[in-house]
Amino acid sequence: MSTADAASLKRRYDEVSPKYDQGGPNAMAIKLFWLTYEHLTWKPVEALLPKDGTSWRVLDAGGGGGKFGTRFAEAGHHVTVLDISPGMLDGARAQFTAKGLLDRVAFMEGDVAKLALPDAAFDLVFCEGDPVSYCLDAYPNAVKELVRVAKPGAPVVLGVDNRYEAFSGALKLGRPEEAFRTLLDGRTTCPYGLPVHAFTVRELEQTVADAGAELLEIFGKPVMFFDMLNAMAASRGGGSEKPWDAWSAREEILALQEKLAHEGFAVLGQHFQVMARRRA
């Protein structure tokens, strides 16, 4: 990530940090979407954590407001929350303070493409919320750095933007020229207007291999979500005048999304999640 790109990212997230994770309009579908996104993100990570009470050292890179970092700490692990934005780190500090978890966390300002951390320092490296996508053309460096600070054999979990989603989203907004450019080079923008790199599956496979990690899985999160909700509503509504209550069916929705996410629909996901391990 260039100095200019890093400065823009830092400035923009400092601006939005007071309201980050508060969401937009409280529409039920949006609320369900983010519930599903967080469920699909966390469940396979939680499955990796030791069940014998062992405390791991976890790097939450680009940890934002501490949403997932606090989950690691609540599970008994020690977390280093790293973010490029001091404002976001302030938000994370408030979350850890409110939950009484300050004894299990360290906060660090930094860039995921240039980690000022020692080799093989962490039992698990977690980088969710697109920090790698924000690195643009420097994304290979970022993935190498994230793998470098993981212990041999340790899990490395990445969340990145999906190129097909960015392409189809631009088409739906009536921007075919922008969509075609994104299809060719992966360059698009995040909801905050900052440039990001959106990945193909093959790009991710090669990047993970080049970084010295073994790829375990790439899955989408969520997949076909709003189309799935519409189809469910149509099938469950029948001829009833009373609309289908999607919120009451949220456990069924989560279970179905969990099944779909791991059945080869990755390219139809809003984001990709990469599950890998540093080679021993």
Backbone hydrogen bonds, N-H to C=O, Kabsch-Sander energy under -0.5 kcal/mol:
donor,donor_aa,acceptor,acceptor_aa,energy
6,A,2,S,-2.8
7,A,3,T,-2.5
8,S,4,A,-2.2
9,L,5,D,-2.5
10,K,6,A,-2.7
11,R,7,A,-2.5
12,R,8,S,-2.6
13,Y,9,L,-2.4
14,D,10,K,-1.8
15,E,11,R,-1.8
16,V,12,R,-1.9
17,S,13,Y,-1.4
19,K,16,V,-1.6
20,Y,16,V,-0.6
20,Y,17,S,-0.8
22,Q,19,K,-1.7
27,A,25,P,-1.5
31,K,27,A,-2.4
32,L,28,M,-2.7
33,F,29,A,-2.3
34,W,30,I,-2.2
35,L,31,K,-1.9
36,T,32,L,-2.5
37,Y,33,F,-2.7
38,E,34,W,-2.3
39,H,35,L,-2.0
40,L,36,T,-2.9
41,T,37,Y,-2.0
42,W,38,E,-2.5
43,K,39,H,-2.4
45,V,41,T,-0.6
46,E,42,W,-3.2
47,A,43,K,-1.7
48,L,45,V,-1.3
49,L,45,V,-0.8
49,L,46,E,-0.9
56,W,54,T,-0.6
58,V,56,W,-0.6
58,V,78,H,-2.9
59,L,124,L,-2.3
60,D,58,V,-0.6
60,D,80,T,-2.9
61,A,59,L,-0.9
61,A,126,F,-2.6
62,G,82,L,-2.4
63,G,60,D,-0.9
63,G,82,L,-2.1
66,G,63,G,-2.3
70,T,66,G,-2.4
72,F,68,F,-1.9
73,A,69,G,-2.1
74,E,70,T,-2.7
75,A,71,R,-1.4
76,G,73,A,-1.9
77,H,72,F,-2.1
78,H,56,W,-2.4
79,V,77,H,-0.5
79,V,104,R,-2.9
80,T,58,V,-2.8
81,V,79,V,-0.6
81,V,106,A,-2.8
82,L,60,D,-2.3
82,L,80,T,-0.7
83,D,108,M,-1.9
89,L,85,S,-1.9
90,D,86,P,-2.1
91,G,87,G,-1.7
92,A,88,M,-2.3
93,R,89,L,-2.7
94,A,90,D,-2.0
95,Q,91,G,-1.8
96,F,92,A,-2.6
97,T,93,R,-2.3
98,A,94,A,-2.5
99,K,95,Q,-1.6
100,G,97,T,-1.5
101,L,96,F,-3.0
104,R,101,L,-2.2
105,V,102,L,-1.0
106,A,79,V,-2.3
108,M,81,V,-2.5
110,G,83,D,-1.6
111,D,114,K,-0.6
114,K,111,D,-1.9
117,L,115,L,-1.5
120,A,148,R,-2.5
121,A,118,P,-0.7
121,A,149,V,-1.2
122,F,149,V,-2.1
123,D,57,R,-2.3
124,L,57,R,-1.3
125,V,155,P,-2.3
126,F,59,L,-3.1
127,C,157,V,-2.8
130,D,159,G,-0.8
134,Y,130,D,-2.0
135,C,131,P,-0.7
135,C,132,V,-0.8
136,L,133,S,-1.5
138,A,135,C,-2.4
139,Y,136,L,-1.7
141,N,138,A,-0.5
142,A,138,A,-1.9
143,V,139,Y,-2.4
144,K,140,P,-2.2
145,E,141,N,-2.5
146,L,142,A,-2.4
147,V,143,V,-2.2
148,R,144,K,-2.6
149,V,145,E,-1.8
150,A,147,V,-1.2
151,K,122,F,-2.8
153,G,278,R,-2.1
154,A,151,K,-2.8
156,V,276,A,-2.8
157,V,125,V,-2.9
158,L,274,V,-2.1
159,G,127,C,-2.5
160,V,272,F,-2.0
161,D,197,H,-0.5
162,N,270,Q,-0.8
163,R,161,D,-0.5
163,R,199,F,-3.0
166,A,162,N,-2.0
167,F,163,R,-2.8
168,S,164,Y,-3.0
169,G,165,E,-2.4
170,A,166,A,-2.0
171,L,167,F,-1.8
172,K,168,S,-2.3
173,L,169,G,-1.3
174,G,171,L,-1.9
175,R,170,A,-2.6
179,A,175,R,-2.4
180,F,176,P,-2.3
181,R,177,E,-2.1
182,T,178,E,-2.4
183,L,179,A,-2.3
184,L,180,F,-1.7
185,D,181,R,-2.6
186,G,182,T,-2.4
188,T,196,V,-2.4
190,C,194,L,-2.7
193,G,190,C,-2.3
196,V,188,T,-2.6
197,H,133,S,-2.0
198,A,186,G,-3.3
198,A,196,V,-0.5
199,F,161,D,-2.8
204,L,200,T,-1.8
205,E,201,V,-2.4
206,Q,202,R,-2.4
207,T,203,E,-2.4
208,V,204,L,-2.6
209,A,205,E,-2.0
210,D,206,Q,-2.7
211,A,207,T,-1.4
212,G,209,A,-1.4
213,A,208,V,-2.0
214,E,277,R,-3.6
215,L,213,A,-0.5
216,L,275,M,-3.0
217,E,275,M,-1.9
219,F,273,Q,-2.1
220,G,261,A,-0.7
221,K,271,H,-2.0
224,M,268,L,-1.8
228,M,224,M,-2.8
229,L,225,F,-2.5
230,N,226,F,-2.3
231,A,227,D,-2.2
232,M,228,M,-2.6
233,A,229,L,-2.8
234,A,230,N,-2.1
235,S,231,A,-2.1
236,R,232,M,-2.5
237,G,233,A,-2.1
238,G,234,A,-1.0
240,S,237,G,-2.0
246,A,244,W,-1.1
249,A,245,D,-0.9
249,A,246,A,-0.6
250,R,247,W,-1.5
253,I,249,A,-2.3
254,L,250,R,-2.8
255,A,251,E,-2.2
256,L,252,E,-2.4
257,Q,253,I,-2.7
258,E,254,L,-2.4
259,K,255,A,-1.9
260,L,256,L,-2.7
261,A,257,Q,-2.8
262,H,258,E,-0.8
262,H,259,K,-0.7
263,E,260,L,-1.9
265,F,260,L,-0.8
268,L,265,F,-2.1
269,G,266,A,-2.2
270,Q,222,P,-2.3
271,H,221,K,-1.4
272,F,160,V,-2.5
273,Q,219,F,-2.7
274,V,158,L,-3.1
275,M,217,E,-3.1
275,M,273,Q,-0.5
276,A,156,V,-2.1
276,A,274,V,-0.6
277,R,214,E,-2.1
278,R,154,A,-2.4
279,R,212,G,-2.5
